[in-house]
Amino acid sequence: MRIQRWLNFHAAVLVLIGLMFLLYSPLIVAWLGLTQVVQDSPGYWAMVSFARLFGMGLLAWGATLLSVRSLLVRAEVEERALTPLLWVVTSADFLGAFSAAIQAASVWGMPASWVISLGFGVFGMVSLVLLIFQGRASTR
């Protein structure tokens, strides 16, 4: 898989999941089982507002990736020029997986909440594999 295609796919998934969190926060919070964590109304709405902010962050992250990638492609850069961007994305994915795992283990405690950590981790692993193969291809 080429870096450009992976960045497009990664960005599109981030935008779609960000929109889901932003527009359907109460449903996402219920699906993750987080309504069992908070029993009072102010706590529930604080959790929903956090889900909306998280969705906005994902949406902004994906839109930024799409914008930066399209700028670089318009400048007709080589595939290797996207490698630093992929390093940043990989680091952010692993940090997201780590942060979500800490939250899932210490705060949420629901099995479905591990899906967020798993998603970031899978994206980070695919990005890392691309970086490794890109490095091997450039040394040949």
RACORDA-V339694 format. One record per helix or strand. SS is the DSSP state (alpha for helix, beta for strand). FROM is the first residue (numbers start at 1). TO is the last residue. Records with the same first field share a line. If there is no record, write none. Layout:
SS->FROM-TO, FROM-TO
//
This chain:
alpha->3-23, 25-31, 34-36, 41-74, 79-108, 111-139
//
